Structures are given as structure tokens and as C-alpha cells.
Amino acid sequence: MAPETPEERIVWCGLGWTYGFYALGALYLTGPIIGWLLFFLVVGRLLNANEAFRLPGPVILWLLGMLLMLVCIVVGHLQQGLGTGQLIKSSVGWAKGWALMALFILAGSTLRIRPEVVARAAMRVCLHTLVLLPVFVGAWLLRLPETAYVSPLKAIGGPGPEFFAVSLYELDPQSGLPRWRLFTPWAPALGFVANLFFLLAFVEQDQRWRRIGICASVLMILMSQSRLAILVLLVVIGLLFTLKYLRGPVLAFSAMAASLVFAFAGGWLLESAETAYESIKSARADSTRVREALARIALHRWQTEAPVWGHGVVERGPHLVEYMPIGSHHSWYGLLFVKGIVGFAALAIPLGASLVFLGFKLHRGLIVERAGFLFALLLLLYTFGENLEILAYLIWPGLIFIGLAHRSNAAPVPVPPLETSA
């Protein structure tokens, strides 16, 4: 496996050297650089008339939606009187956040990037994780400092020092137990990336690399101790099983059996699900309380102060929410608060279009289209627990796959057998 085109070399190095960039504290800068380099490749080939690209409708919606995010920033800043300096800073943040969502999907839908190259580069990151695991666990056992150092690159600017810090481990303030975030800014973000790598493991054709990817992904999810990551992993495993085995008449008979079971035991199942949900919430009662308070504040201030275009910038919350940014931990609340109902629609419409478009292509059984749909679904699930904008620099391999799945002239790739044994 080796990259053959300039775009594949960019992806191969940018993803495969994740831990190297992390050690330099440059990972937050690497994602935007990769995204804009791929965009310039697209523009260059269009200007040179070397290639004619056919953009699918959902990809166009992603481009328009993310441009609308920039319009929301400009209008919001003007309405709130935030000044030119803050507008420039927020526009740069857009270029490192929401813009990347469209740029990577565009790159996947137009450039010559093979899905197996992206998958193999991700499996290399998984292998590096397994190799470095004794270092991270040993740091906790030896009670070394939680943060080894913070890169001087933080002077360039970013959301916070945690994006430039090399963290060995961290202790949960509620339980006192260790959790790890590795190359991500916080532990739940590691669970997000690990679920993404778990899906990429099923794109990998080589069984040894696939087992490495599955083992490393599950370990990262468990090390993150993220409730949402564990729930999403179960959903992903269930969908992979369903798409592989429950097709045609088997799916119809399975649906009939499930309907009969629910008819007789539906009440008990709903009560059990509610009990399990409350148990999950109580596992981190403080975190749940902060999230719910942030949501209430974001909705109230959006409705009463800036319903259409939003407030323009993120604001710190009060002591009640431990000074967390209003609208954080939830993409939809964050969009409503910062960019109003217009920004909300700018994400909802292209994401919904991708899910519908790729959902209709699932019957073809192609691994790229299946993976693209699951990555889009992963984005939707994580909008309820993370801010997609701030993590775009980490989740870009999944965005490329969404673009690959939308590409109408994508060559069929056979689905490898579903084996999860390690």
C-alpha cells in the first residue's frame, strides 16, 4: 500500500503521522493545512482544465451550507457590534472549523483518493496507539505529571492550550479514576475518533491490519470512558451486522419477529431502556448537570436575544456551568446560540441530504457507500454530544469518505467479510 497521487500523499502523511504531529503540538494546525491544500488541488485542476468534476447535489449543499456559516458570522458580528478585529478572528476560526467540513467532502468527491489508502493510514495510527499504550498507562502508574508539556505553537492561536498539549493521562474529578485522551483535546473526543477508526477498520482489506484497527479502536473507546462513545460503538456494531446479514427476505422476517416481541414485551423494554438511560446519566451526574444547564442557557438566550443570526461568538457560561462555553457539548445548541436558526439550517440540510442520498444507495452493497453513510450517521449522533466544528481537524478522514461515497463515478469495491475476532 503506497500513495500514488499528490492528494493521496497528503492524506497518507497527514493521517499516518498523527502521533508525530501530536508530539510537536501541531495536530490542531495540521488538519486545516491538509484541508486547504486539497482544496487548492481541486481549484488548480479546474483552472488547468485537466479534469472535469461532477459535483453531486449533497456536496453542493455542503459547500453552500458552510459558506452560509461564514455569512452568519459576519451578520452576527455586525448586529452585536463586535468589531473588525473579532470578525477577522472568527473568520479565521471558520476556516479552521466549519469550512473543513465542506473542503474534505469536496476533496473526497473530486480528487483521486483511494479509500484503501485512507483506511491503511488510519490503521497505522491504531498500530502506533498499541505501541505507545504502555507509555500512557505507565505514566499513570508512576504518577507522572498529567500533562508532559504544552507546545510553543499555542502562540499561533487556538481554542485553548489543551489543543497544543501532550497529555499522558487525566484523572476524573468525580471518580478519581484515570482516563486518556491521547492525541485529542479531551477524552470524549478520543471516543469519537476511535469510532471513526473502528469503521475504517472494516474498509481495510488486510485481515491483520483490520484486527489491529478493531483492537486499538475498542481500547481507545474504553480508555476514554465516554458514555456516548460506548453507545455509538454498540449502534455501529448493530448496523454493520444488520447491513451484512439482514438483507432481503431475512430483513423482512427479522422485522416481523421484532414486531411480535415488542408487541408482547414493549412496555418492559421501554422501562428497561429508561432505567439504563438514567443509570448512564447518573454515572457522571456532575457532567450531566453541566450539559443540561448549558443547553437551557443556550436555548433561552437564543430565543430571547438573537433567534435568526445568533450572537456571533462563543461566550463563557456562569459559575453554574463551571464557566464552560455556552452551547458546547452539543452542536445544535451551539449553532443556535452562535449562528441562530440560519446556522442551524446550514448544517441540518446538507447532513440530512447526505444521509438520505447515501441511505438510498445502501442496497448496492458497496463498501465505500456503506462507509460513507455510517460516517454521516456518526456525525449526526455526535452532534448531540460534541461540537463538530472544533473537532473537524480530527474527523476529516470520515469526511473524505462521505465525499467518496457521493462520487457518482466511484469504482465498486467489494465488501470484505465481517470478522471482528482479534
C-alpha positions in Angstrom: 0.0 0.0 0.0 1.6 3.3 -1.1 0.1 6.6 -2.2 0.1 7.2 -6.0 -1.2 10.8 -6.4 -0.3 14.1 -4.7 -3.6 14.1 -2.8 -3.0 10.6 -1.6 0.5 11.6 -0.3 -1.1 14.5 1.6 -3.6 12.2 3.2 -1.1 9.5 3.9 1.4 11.7 5.6 -1.2 13.9 7.4 -3.1 10.9 8.9 -0.3 8.4 9.2 2.0 10.8 11.1 -0.7 11.7 13.7 1.4 11.0 16.7 4.4 12.8 15.3 2.4 16.0 14.8 0.9 15.5 18.2 4.3 15.3 19.8 5.1 18.7 18.2 1.8 20.1 19.3 0.9 20.8 15.7 -2.0 18.5 15.2 -4.6 21.3 15.5 -2.8 23.1 12.7 -2.2 20.0 10.5 -5.9 19.4 9.8 -6.7 22.8 8.3 -3.4 22.8 6.3 -4.4 19.4 4.8 -7.9 20.6 4.0 -6.9 23.8 2.3 -4.1 22.0 0.4 -6.6 19.5 -1.0 -8.9 22.4 -1.9 -6.1 24.2 -3.8 -5.5 20.9 -5.7 -9.2 20.9 -6.7 -9.1 24.5 -7.8 -5.8 24.1 -9.6 -7.1 21.2 -11.7 -10.2 23.0 -12.6 -8.3 26.1 -13.7 -5.9 24.0 -15.7 -8.8 22.2 -17.4 -7.2 18.9 -16.7 -10.3 17.4 -15.2 -14.0 18.0 -15.2 -15.6 17.4 -11.9 -19.3 16.4 -11.4 -20.4 17.6 -8.0 -23.3 15.6 -6.5 -26.2 17.6 -5.1 -25.4 16.9 -1.4 -21.8 18.0 -1.9 -23.0 21.3 -3.3 -25.3 21.7 -0.3 -22.3 21.1 2.0 -20.4 23.9 0.2 -23.3 26.3 0.3 -24.1 25.4 3.9 -20.6 26.0 5.2 -20.4 29.3 3.2 -23.6 30.3 4.9 -21.9 29.7 8.3 -19.4 32.5 7.3 -22.4 34.7 6.4 -23.8 34.1 9.8 -20.5 35.1 11.4 -20.4 38.3 9.5 -24.0 39.3 10.2 -23.9 38.2 13.8 -20.8 40.3 14.4 -22.3 43.3 12.7 -25.6 43.0 14.7 -23.8 42.6 18.0 -21.2 45.3 17.3 -18.2 43.0 18.0 -15.7 45.0 15.9 -13.5 44.2 12.9 -10.7 42.5 14.9 -13.1 40.0 16.4 -14.7 39.4 12.9 -11.3 38.6 11.5 -10.5 36.2 14.3 -13.9 34.5 14.0 -13.4 34.2 10.2 -10.0 32.5 10.7 -11.8 30.1 13.2 -14.3 29.4 10.5 -11.5 28.5 8.1 -10.2 26.0 10.6 -13.6 24.6 11.6 -16.8 24.6 9.6 -15.0 25.3 6.3 -13.1 22.0 6.7 -16.4 20.0 6.8 -17.1 21.1 3.2 -13.5 21.0 1.9 -12.8 17.4 2.9 -16.1 16.2 1.5 -15.4 18.1 -1.7 -11.9 16.5 -1.9 -13.3 13.1 -1.4 -15.9 13.6 -4.2 -13.5 15.0 -6.7 -9.8 14.0 -6.2 -8.2 10.7 -6.9 -8.1 9.3 -3.3 -8.4 5.6 -2.9 -10.4 4.5 0.2 -7.9 1.8 1.0 -5.2 4.4 1.4 -7.2 6.4 3.9 -8.0 3.2 5.8 -4.4 1.9 5.9 -3.2 5.3 7.1 -5.7 5.1 9.9 -4.7 1.5 10.8 -1.1 2.8 11.1 -2.3 5.3 13.7 -4.0 2.4 15.5 -0.8 0.4 15.5 1.1 3.4 16.9 -1.5 3.6 19.7 -1.0 0.0 20.7 2.8 0.5 20.7 2.6 3.7 22.8 -0.1 2.3 25.2 2.5 1.2 27.8 3.8 4.7 27.9 0.4 6.3 28.6 -0.6 3.7 31.1 2.9 3.7 32.8 2.7 7.4 33.2 -0.4 7.0 35.4 1.0 4.0 37.3 4.2 6.1 38.1 2.1 9.1 38.9 3.9 11.3 36.4 2.5 14.8 35.6 -0.7 14.5 33.7 0.5 17.0 31.0 4.0 16.4 29.8 4.3 19.8 28.1 2.4 22.4 26.1 3.8 23.2 22.6 5.0 26.8 21.9 2.8 26.6 18.8 -0.1 27.6 21.1 1.1 31.2 20.5 -0.3 30.9 16.9 -3.8 30.9 18.5 -6.5 28.3 19.0 -9.5 27.4 21.2 -7.3 26.6 24.2 -3.9 25.2 25.5 -5.4 21.6 25.5 -5.2 21.6 21.7 -1.4 22.0 21.9 -0.7 20.0 25.0 0.8 16.5 25.2 -1.3 14.7 27.7 -0.2 11.4 29.3 -3.4 10.8 31.2 -6.0 12.7 33.3 -8.0 11.8 36.5 -11.7 12.0 36.6 -12.5 14.6 39.3 -15.7 12.7 40.3 -14.4 9.1 40.4 -10.7 9.6 40.7 -10.1 7.0 38.0 -7.8 7.6 35.1 -8.9 8.3 31.6 -7.0 9.1 28.5 -7.4 11.5 25.6 -4.2 10.6 23.7 -3.9 13.0 20.7 -7.3 14.6 21.1 -8.2 17.7 23.2 -10.5 15.8 25.7 -11.4 12.2 26.4 -14.9 12.1 24.8 -13.2 13.4 21.6 -11.0 10.3 21.6 -14.1 8.1 21.7 -15.4 10.0 18.6 -12.2 9.4 16.7 -12.0 5.8 17.9 -15.4 5.1 16.5 -14.3 6.6 13.2 -11.3 4.3 13.1 -13.5 1.4 14.0 -15.5 2.0 10.9 -12.3 2.4 8.8 -11.1 -1.0 10.1 -13.9 -2.6 8.1 -12.8 -0.8 5.0 -9.3 -2.3 5.4 -8.8 -5.3 3.2 -5.9 -6.9 5.0 -7.1 -9.0 7.9 -4.1 -8.4 10.1 -4.4 -4.6 9.8 -8.1 -4.9 10.4 -7.7 -6.8 13.6 -5.1 -4.1 14.8 -7.6 -1.4 14.0 -10.5 -3.1 15.8 -8.4 -3.8 18.9 -7.0 -0.3 19.1 -10.3 1.4 18.4 -12.1 -0.5 21.2 -9.3 0.1 23.6 -9.4 3.9 22.8 -13.1 3.9 23.5 -12.7 2.2 26.8 -9.8 4.4 27.8 -11.8 7.5 27.0 -14.6 6.3 29.4 -17.0 8.2 27.2 -20.6 7.1 27.6 -21.6 8.4 24.2 -18.6 6.6 22.6 -19.7 3.2 24.0 -23.3 3.7 23.0 -22.3 4.7 19.4 -20.0 1.7 19.2 -22.9 -0.6 20.0 -25.0 1.2 17.4 -22.3 0.9 14.8 -21.8 -2.8 15.5 -25.5 -3.4 15.3 -25.7 -1.6 11.9 -22.7 -3.4 10.5 -24.3 -6.7 11.4 -27.7 -5.6 10.0 -26.3 -4.4 6.7 -24.2 -7.5 6.3 -26.6 -10.3 7.2 -30.2 -8.9 7.4 -31.0 -8.2 3.8 -33.9 -9.1 1.5 -36.3 -11.7 2.9 -34.1 -12.1 6.1 -34.7 -8.5 7.0 -38.4 -8.8 6.4 -38.7 -11.9 8.7 -36.5 -10.2 11.3 -38.7 -7.1 11.3 -41.8 -9.3 11.8 -40.1 -11.2 14.7 -39.0 -7.9 16.3 -42.6 -6.5 16.0 -44.1 -9.6 17.7 -41.5 -9.4 20.5 -42.2 -5.7 21.0 -45.9 -6.2 21.0 -45.7 -8.6 23.9 -42.8 -7.1 25.8 -42.8 -3.5 24.6 -43.6 -2.0 28.0 -40.9 -3.9 29.8 -38.3 -3.0 27.1 -39.2 0.7 27.3 -38.9 0.7 31.1 -35.6 -1.1 30.9 -34.3 1.4 28.3 -35.4 4.3 30.5 -33.7 2.7 33.6 -30.5 2.1 31.6 -30.6 5.8 30.4 -30.9 7.1 33.9 -28.1 4.9 35.0 -25.8 6.2 32.3 -26.7 9.8 33.3 -26.1 9.1 36.9 -22.7 7.6 36.1 -21.4 11.2 35.7 -24.0 13.2 37.5 -21.9 16.4 37.5 -21.2 16.2 33.8 -24.9 15.6 33.0 -25.9 18.5 35.2 -23.5 20.9 33.4 -24.6 19.7 30.0 -28.3 20.2 30.8 -27.7 23.6 32.3 -25.6 24.7 29.2 -28.5 23.5 27.0 -31.1 25.5 28.9 -28.9 28.7 28.9 -28.2 28.4 25.1 -31.9 27.9 24.2 -33.1 30.7 26.4 -30.6 33.2 25.2 -31.1 32.2 21.6 -34.8 32.6 21.7 -34.8 35.9 23.6 -31.8 37.7 22.2 -30.7 36.5 18.7 -33.1 34.0 17.2 -32.2 34.5 13.5 -28.4 35.1 13.2 -27.2 34.3 16.7 -24.7 36.0 18.9 -21.7 35.7 16.5 -19.2 34.4 19.1 -19.0 31.8 21.8 -19.4 33.1 25.3 -18.3 31.7 28.6 -21.1 30.5 30.9 -21.6 31.3 34.6 -20.2 29.5 37.6 -23.3 27.2 37.5 -21.8 25.5 34.4 -18.2 25.8 35.6 -17.6 28.6 33.1 -18.0 26.2 30.2 -18.7 27.9 26.8 -22.5 28.3 26.2 -23.6 25.7 23.7 -20.6 23.5 24.0 -21.0 19.7 24.2 -23.8 20.0 21.7 -23.5 21.1 18.0 -27.2 22.1 17.6 -27.4 24.2 20.8 -24.1 25.8 19.9 -25.3 26.6 16.4 -28.5 28.2 17.7 -26.6 30.3 20.2 -23.7 31.4 18.0 -25.3 31.4 14.5 -29.1 31.3 15.1 -31.7 29.4 13.2 -29.8 30.1 9.9 -26.7 28.4 11.1 -28.8 25.5 12.4 -30.2 25.0 8.9 -26.8 25.4 7.3 -25.7 22.1 9.0 -29.1 20.3 9.2 -29.9 20.5 5.5 -26.6 19.1 4.0 -26.2 16.5 6.7 -29.8 15.3 6.2 -29.3 15.3 2.4 -26.2 13.1 2.8 -28.0 10.7 5.0 -30.9 10.4 2.6 -28.8 10.2 -0.6 -26.4 7.6 0.8 -29.2 5.7 2.5 -30.8 5.1 -0.9 -27.5 3.7 -2.2 -27.1 1.1 0.6 -28.8 -1.6 -1.4 -25.9 -1.6 -3.9 -23.7 -3.2 -1.1 -20.6 -1.2 -2.0 -18.2 -0.7 0.9 -17.5 3.0 0.1 -21.1 3.9 0.0 -21.9 1.9 3.1 -18.9 3.5 5.0 -20.0 7.0 3.8 -23.5 6.5 5.2 -22.2 5.2 8.5 -19.8 8.2 8.8 -22.6 10.6 8.1 -24.7 8.8 10.7 -21.7 9.1 13.1 -21.7 12.8 12.6 -25.4 13.0 13.4 -25.0 11.0 16.6 -22.1 13.1 17.8 -23.9 16.4 17.1 -25.8 15.6 20.4 -22.6 15.3 22.4 -19.8 17.2 20.7 -19.1 20.4 18.7 -18.3 19.2 15.2 -16.7 22.5 14.2 -14.0 22.3 16.9 -13.2 18.7 16.1 -13.1 19.0 12.3 -9.3 18.8 12.3 -9.5 15.3 13.7 -12.5 13.7 12.0 -11.5 14.7 8.4 -10.9 11.0 7.3 -14.6 10.3 7.8 -15.5 13.5 5.9 -13.3 12.3 3.0 -15.3 9.0 3.0 -18.6 10.9 2.8 -17.2 12.6 -0.3 -16.0 9.3 -1.7 -19.5 7.8 -1.2 -21.1 10.7 -3.0 -18.8 10.4 -6.0 -21.0 9.1 -8.8 -18.2 7.5 -10.7 -16.6 5.7 -7.8 -15.4 2.3 -8.7 -17.2 -0.6 -7.0 -15.2 -2.0 -4.1 -16.2 -5.5 -2.8 -17.3 -5.7 0.8 -14.8 -7.8 2.8 -16.2 -10.5 5.1 -17.3 -9.2 8.5 -14.8 -10.6 11.1 -14.5 -8.9 14.4 -12.3 -11.5 16.1 -8.9 -10.2 17.2 
